[in-house]
Structure formats: structure tokens, C-alpha cells
Amino acid sequence: MGRETDIQIMLSKIRDNIAKVLIGKDHVIEMVLAAYISGGHVLIEDVPGLGKTTLVTALARSLDCSFQRIQFTPDVLPSDVTGFTSFNMKTGDREINFGGIMSQIVLADEINRTSPKTQSSLLEVMQEGQVTIDGSTYPVPQPFIVLATQNPVEQIGTYPLPEAQLDRFLMKISIGYPDREEEIEILKRNKGARPLDSIEPVATAEDIISLRKEHGNVICAQPVMDYIVMISEATRKDERISLGVSPRGSLALMNAGMACAMLKGRNYTLPDDIQLMVKPVLKHRIVLNTRTNLTRETPETILESILRTIKVPAVS
């Protein structure tokens, strides 16, 4: 019981720290923490000025972890991301020059502005937690997470992420506009000050690694697993969808649900946790057919309708 209390205190400190600069977006903070706990990555898609970079920077400053921001532009090369080898003329030795990806927290800013070749350099590191440089493999420092951002409005000079790349992200989320009271509070907190400068680390890398170990101990009972598979199967059979959720998507949904349970102070997963995670985890993993694209239906509305057709299991 004491261990569970310590976990909740730690998570509460991290949440409160980030909430100092990201006003009124507690659900977004929860999603990012759930992804970090479960070892996943996050794609944040929203218009400029809503706090995408602020969210990631606040997370990095709340944790005593290494942080690197990679600003993706059309001229960024794969070697800029992963690294390259060079020859030292003085010593005659081959030297490894690691790229920006060799950090515990990586902000891949405006990821859709770089070429598909550079985007693909993230595939191995996001899936396997390692990079290959000139035939040699190197593990990235743990706990590792990629938080990528992209602007959905500007399409000129961008390269949409392919399905294989999107599938590496545990979640795709949006921050959204603040309401009036929240925006007034933003103005007050930033008047003559920069709240990010006041954020100090409240947890360490070892703490996050410990949280990941605890995540593996969260119970996901058979009825909940059946529920997850039924949701995935429904996306594969739905005539509005041309490409449904893969087993990797089912695994992502289970892991996200288990992390959600941890954030709520439980060591067991409920169907409510799965329902909460369905849209952020699955909406970018389904591809609508051409006819559906001509209607007003979206991946979110289709997933909502699928959830309504599946009986929620009783979990004792």
C-alpha cells in the first residue's frame, strides 16, 4: 500500500508541475504521462500557439532526464537524427558522433516538414530503442520517449507521415483551444514572467523506470483483453474502414489502458480505462475508405459508433 501511495505522490507532483504552464489541459497531461509510463511515443497535432512545445519542455524540466529538441526542416538528414562516424586525423581512430535522438526525452518538432527518408530514420529507434550507425547498433538512453509535433493546417512543403510511421506512435492527441477563463489565467501567469523558468525537476529517470516496472504488474483480466480484441476486430469488419487496427494496435490499447489505471491509483484495468484510450490510441491506426472520406464521418466518430455496438464486459 505504501508503494502505491509513493507512486501516486510522484505522479501528482509531475502533473502539478506541468499544469503550471499548461492551463486547463489536465487530460492532455494524463495522456502524455500514460504514454511515458507504458513506454510509448506521442504525436501531438494542433495549430500553432496552443502549447505543444511548452508541454514537452515542461515534461522534460519536471524530470531529471536528458532532453533534445530536433527542429525538422526539409534539409535535415537521417544522420542528423541518428548520428554518423568520422575519422580523427590526429589519433587515426574512428569516432561515433551521435545525433539528437540519443536523449531520454526527444522533441521531434514539426516532424512532417522533413523528407520521408529522414522520417524513416525514426522507425528503428521508436520500435526497438536502438540506432544503427554504419552497421553498429547502439541503445538509446532509458527511459526513452519521442514526442513529435505537427501542424495540420499548413500542407505546402510538408510530407504526411505514412501509416507505418504513424503506427509507431502509441497515441495521437490534440491540445485544443482554452476556454475564456483558462486563457485569462494564461495571460496572468505570463505577464512579466516565464512560468517555464520556474519548473524544477520533481522526479528522476530512475523513478520513470520504476513506474514502467510497476506498469508491467498492472492486472489486465481476460474479459478486458476480450473487449480490446473485439474493438480491434470491429474496425477490421467495418465497411467504412479500408484498413483496420492491427495486433500492434490492440497491444497499444492494452498498455495505454494499464497506464490509465495506474494514473487513477489502481493496479487493475477496467473497461472504462480502455474506452478512455480508444480514440487517442486507435484513431491514427485506421484508414477510411474513399466513400467514407466524402462524408462528414471521422475516425473519432466511427470509433464512438463501434464502442456503442460492443457490450461492455463485467469485471470482478
C-alpha positions as CSV (number, residue, x, y, z in Angstrom):
1,M,0.0,0.0,0.0
2,G,2.9,2.3,0.8
3,R,4.5,1.7,-2.6
4,E,1.2,2.6,-4.3
5,T,1.0,5.8,-2.3
6,D,4.5,6.8,-3.3
7,I,3.6,6.3,-6.9
8,Q,0.6,8.5,-6.7
9,I,2.5,11.2,-4.9
10,M,5.2,11.2,-7.6
11,L,2.7,11.3,-10.5
12,S,0.8,14.1,-8.7
13,K,4.0,16.1,-8.5
14,I,4.7,15.7,-12.2
15,R,1.1,16.6,-13.2
16,D,1.1,19.7,-11.0
17,N,4.4,20.8,-12.3
18,I,3.3,20.6,-16.0
19,A,0.0,22.2,-15.1
20,K,1.8,25.4,-14.0
21,V,2.4,26.2,-17.7
22,L,-0.3,24.2,-19.5
23,I,-3.5,25.6,-18.1
24,G,-6.7,23.6,-18.1
25,K,-5.4,20.7,-20.0
26,D,-5.2,18.0,-17.4
27,H,-6.5,15.3,-19.8
28,V,-3.6,16.1,-22.2
29,I,-1.1,15.8,-19.4
30,E,-2.6,12.5,-18.4
31,M,-2.3,11.1,-21.9
32,V,1.4,12.1,-22.2
33,L,2.2,10.6,-18.8
34,A,0.3,7.4,-19.7
35,A,2.4,7.1,-22.9
36,Y,5.7,7.7,-20.9
37,I,4.7,5.1,-18.3
38,S,3.9,2.5,-20.9
39,G,7.0,3.1,-23.0
40,G,5.1,4.6,-25.9
41,H,5.5,7.7,-28.1
42,V,3.1,10.6,-28.8
43,L,2.2,12.6,-31.9
44,I,0.8,16.0,-31.0
45,E,-1.2,17.5,-33.9
46,D,-2.6,21.0,-33.5
47,V,-2.4,24.5,-34.8
48,P,0.5,26.8,-33.7
49,G,0.4,28.6,-30.4
50,L,-1.6,26.1,-28.3
51,G,1.4,24.9,-26.3
52,K,2.7,21.8,-28.0
53,T,6.3,22.7,-27.4
54,T,5.6,24.1,-24.0
55,L,4.0,20.8,-22.9
56,V,7.1,18.8,-24.0
57,T,9.5,21.2,-22.4
58,A,7.6,21.3,-19.2
59,L,7.7,17.5,-19.0
60,A,11.4,17.5,-19.7
61,R,12.1,20.1,-17.0
62,S,9.9,18.2,-14.5
63,L,12.1,15.1,-14.9
64,D,15.9,14.9,-14.3
65,C,16.3,13.4,-17.8
66,S,18.4,14.4,-20.8
67,F,16.3,16.4,-23.4
68,Q,16.9,17.2,-27.0
69,R,14.8,19.2,-29.5
70,I,15.2,18.3,-33.1
71,Q,13.8,21.0,-35.4
72,F,12.7,19.1,-38.6
73,T,13.2,21.0,-41.8
74,P,13.5,19.8,-45.4
75,D,17.3,19.8,-45.3
76,V,17.6,17.7,-42.1
77,L,19.4,14.4,-42.9
78,P,18.9,11.0,-41.3
79,S,22.5,11.2,-39.9
80,D,21.5,14.5,-38.2
81,V,18.9,12.4,-36.3
82,T,20.7,9.1,-35.6
83,G,24.4,10.1,-35.9
84,F,27.4,9.3,-38.1
85,T,31.0,8.2,-37.9
86,S,34.0,10.3,-38.6
87,F,37.8,9.7,-38.9
88,N,40.0,11.5,-36.4
89,M,43.1,12.6,-38.3
90,K,45.2,13.1,-35.1
91,T,44.5,9.7,-33.5
92,G,43.7,7.7,-36.6
93,D,40.6,6.3,-34.8
94,R,37.0,6.1,-36.0
95,E,34.7,8.3,-33.9
96,I,31.0,8.0,-33.3
97,N,29.0,11.3,-33.4
98,F,25.6,10.6,-32.0
99,G,22.6,12.6,-33.3
100,G,19.9,14.3,-31.4
101,I,17.9,11.1,-30.9
102,M,20.4,9.9,-28.2
103,S,18.4,11.5,-25.4
104,Q,15.8,10.3,-22.9
105,I,13.2,12.8,-24.0
106,V,13.2,13.9,-27.7
107,L,11.0,16.6,-29.1
108,A,10.6,16.0,-32.9
109,D,9.3,19.4,-33.7
110,E,7.2,19.7,-36.9
111,I,8.1,16.2,-38.0
112,N,6.0,16.4,-41.2
113,R,8.3,19.2,-42.6
114,T,11.2,16.8,-43.2
115,S,11.6,14.3,-46.0
116,P,10.2,10.7,-45.8
117,K,13.8,9.4,-45.8
118,T,14.6,11.4,-42.6
119,Q,11.2,10.5,-41.1
120,S,12.0,6.8,-41.6
121,S,15.2,7.2,-39.6
122,L,13.0,7.3,-36.5
123,L,11.4,3.9,-37.2
124,E,14.1,1.7,-35.7
125,V,14.7,3.8,-32.6
126,M,10.9,4.2,-31.9
127,Q,10.3,0.5,-32.2
128,E,13.5,-1.1,-30.9
129,G,15.0,1.6,-28.7
130,Q,18.3,1.5,-30.7
131,V,20.0,3.2,-33.6
132,T,22.3,1.7,-36.2
133,I,25.2,3.8,-37.4
134,D,27.4,2.3,-40.2
135,G,26.4,-1.2,-39.2
136,S,26.9,-0.9,-35.5
137,T,23.9,-0.8,-33.1
138,Y,23.7,1.4,-30.0
139,P,20.9,1.5,-27.5
140,V,19.3,4.9,-26.7
141,P,19.3,6.0,-23.0
142,Q,16.3,5.0,-21.0
143,P,13.6,5.9,-20.2
144,F,13.2,7.0,-23.8
145,I,10.2,8.8,-25.5
146,V,9.7,10.7,-28.7
147,L,7.1,13.5,-28.6
148,A,6.5,14.7,-32.2
149,T,4.5,17.7,-33.2
150,Q,2.9,18.7,-36.5
151,N,0.6,21.4,-37.8
152,P,-2.5,20.0,-39.5
153,V,-3.3,23.3,-41.3
154,E,-0.3,24.0,-43.5
155,Q,0.1,21.4,-46.2
156,I,2.6,23.2,-48.6
157,G,6.1,21.9,-48.0
158,T,5.1,19.1,-45.7
159,Y,5.3,15.3,-46.1
160,P,2.4,13.4,-44.4
161,L,3.6,10.6,-42.2
162,P,2.9,7.2,-43.8
163,E,0.9,4.5,-42.0
164,A,4.0,2.6,-40.9
165,Q,5.4,5.7,-39.2
166,L,2.1,6.6,-37.6
167,D,1.7,3.1,-36.2
168,R,4.9,3.6,-34.1
169,F,3.2,6.3,-32.1
170,L,1.2,5.0,-29.1
171,M,-1.1,8.0,-29.2
172,K,-2.1,10.9,-31.4
173,I,-3.5,13.8,-29.4
174,S,-4.5,17.4,-29.7
175,I,-4.4,20.1,-27.1
176,G,-7.3,22.3,-28.3
177,Y,-8.1,25.9,-27.6
178,P,-8.5,27.1,-24.0
179,D,-11.8,28.4,-22.7
180,R,-12.2,32.1,-21.7
181,E,-11.2,31.6,-18.1
182,E,-8.3,29.4,-18.9
183,E,-7.0,32.0,-21.5
184,I,-7.3,34.8,-19.0
185,E,-5.3,32.7,-16.5
186,I,-2.6,32.1,-19.2
187,L,-2.3,35.9,-19.6
188,K,-2.0,36.5,-15.9
189,R,0.7,33.8,-15.4
190,N,2.8,35.1,-18.4
191,K,2.5,38.8,-17.5
192,G,6.1,39.8,-17.0
193,A,7.2,36.3,-16.3
194,R,8.0,33.0,-18.0
195,P,6.5,30.1,-16.0
196,L,8.7,27.5,-17.7
197,D,11.7,29.1,-15.9
198,S,10.3,28.2,-12.5
199,I,9.9,24.5,-13.2
200,E,12.3,22.3,-11.3
201,P,12.7,18.5,-11.5
202,V,10.4,16.5,-9.2
203,A,11.4,13.0,-10.4
204,T,14.4,11.2,-11.9
205,A,15.0,8.8,-14.7
206,E,15.1,6.0,-12.2
207,D,11.7,7.0,-11.0
208,I,10.2,6.7,-14.5
209,I,12.0,3.3,-15.0
210,S,10.4,2.2,-11.7
211,L,7.0,3.3,-12.9
212,R,7.5,1.3,-16.1
213,K,8.2,-1.8,-14.0
214,E,5.1,-1.2,-11.9
215,H,3.1,-0.8,-15.2
216,G,4.0,-4.3,-16.1
217,N,2.4,-5.5,-12.8
218,V,-1.0,-3.9,-13.5
219,I,-3.6,-6.6,-14.0
220,C,-5.5,-6.8,-17.3
221,A,-8.1,-9.5,-16.8
222,Q,-9.2,-11.8,-19.6
223,P,-12.6,-10.1,-20.1
224,V,-10.8,-6.8,-20.6
225,M,-8.5,-8.4,-23.2
226,D,-11.5,-9.9,-24.9
227,Y,-13.0,-6.4,-25.0
228,I,-9.9,-4.9,-26.6
229,V,-9.8,-7.6,-29.3
230,M,-13.5,-7.1,-30.1
231,I,-12.9,-3.4,-30.6
232,S,-10.0,-4.1,-33.0
233,E,-11.9,-6.8,-34.9
234,A,-14.8,-4.4,-35.3
235,T,-12.6,-1.9,-37.1
236,R,-11.4,-4.6,-39.5
237,K,-15.0,-5.6,-40.4
238,D,-16.5,-2.1,-40.6
239,E,-17.3,-1.3,-44.2
240,R,-16.4,2.4,-43.6
241,I,-12.8,1.4,-42.9
242,S,-10.4,0.1,-45.5
243,L,-7.5,-0.6,-43.1
244,G,-8.4,-1.7,-39.5
245,V,-6.4,-1.9,-36.3
246,S,-3.5,-4.4,-36.3
247,P,-2.5,-6.6,-33.3
248,R,0.1,-3.9,-32.5
249,G,-2.8,-1.5,-32.1
250,S,-4.5,-3.9,-29.7
251,L,-1.3,-4.2,-27.7
252,A,-1.0,-0.4,-27.6
253,L,-4.6,-0.1,-26.4
254,M,-4.0,-2.6,-23.6
255,N,-0.8,-0.9,-22.5
256,A,-2.4,2.6,-22.6
257,G,-5.3,1.2,-20.5
258,M,-3.0,-0.2,-17.9
259,A,-1.2,3.1,-17.6
260,C,-4.6,4.9,-17.3
261,A,-5.4,2.5,-14.4
262,M,-2.1,3.5,-12.7
263,L,-2.8,7.2,-13.1
264,K,-6.2,6.6,-11.4
265,G,-4.5,4.8,-8.5
266,R,-5.4,1.2,-9.4
267,N,-3.4,-1.9,-10.1
268,Y,-6.1,-3.4,-12.3
269,T,-7.6,-2.3,-15.6
270,L,-11.3,-1.6,-16.2
271,P,-13.2,-1.3,-19.4
272,D,-13.5,2.4,-18.6
273,D,-9.8,2.8,-19.0
274,I,-9.9,1.1,-22.4
275,Q,-12.8,3.3,-23.5
276,L,-10.9,6.4,-22.4
277,M,-7.9,5.4,-24.5
278,V,-9.7,4.1,-27.7
279,K,-9.7,7.4,-29.7
280,P,-6.1,8.7,-28.9
281,V,-4.6,5.2,-29.4
282,L,-6.6,4.0,-32.4
283,K,-7.8,7.0,-34.5
284,H,-4.5,7.2,-36.4
285,R,-4.3,3.5,-37.0
286,I,-7.4,3.2,-39.1
287,V,-7.8,4.3,-42.7
288,L,-11.2,5.3,-44.0
289,N,-12.3,4.2,-47.5
290,T,-12.8,6.7,-50.3
291,R,-16.6,6.8,-49.9
292,T,-16.4,7.5,-46.2
293,N,-13.9,10.3,-46.8
294,L,-16.6,12.1,-48.8
295,T,-18.9,12.1,-45.8
296,R,-18.6,14.0,-42.5
297,E,-17.6,10.9,-40.6
298,T,-14.2,10.9,-39.0
299,P,-12.1,8.2,-37.3
300,E,-13.3,9.6,-34.0
301,T,-17.0,9.3,-34.8
302,I,-16.6,5.9,-36.3
303,L,-14.8,4.6,-33.2
304,E,-17.5,6.1,-31.0
305,S,-20.1,4.2,-33.0
306,I,-18.1,1.0,-32.8
307,L,-17.9,1.3,-29.0
308,R,-21.7,1.7,-28.8
309,T,-22.2,-1.7,-30.6
310,I,-19.9,-3.7,-28.3
311,K,-21.1,-5.0,-25.0
312,V,-19.0,-3.8,-22.1
313,P,-17.8,-6.7,-20.0
314,A,-18.4,-7.1,-16.3
315,V,-15.1,-7.3,-14.4
316,S,-15.0,-8.5,-10.9
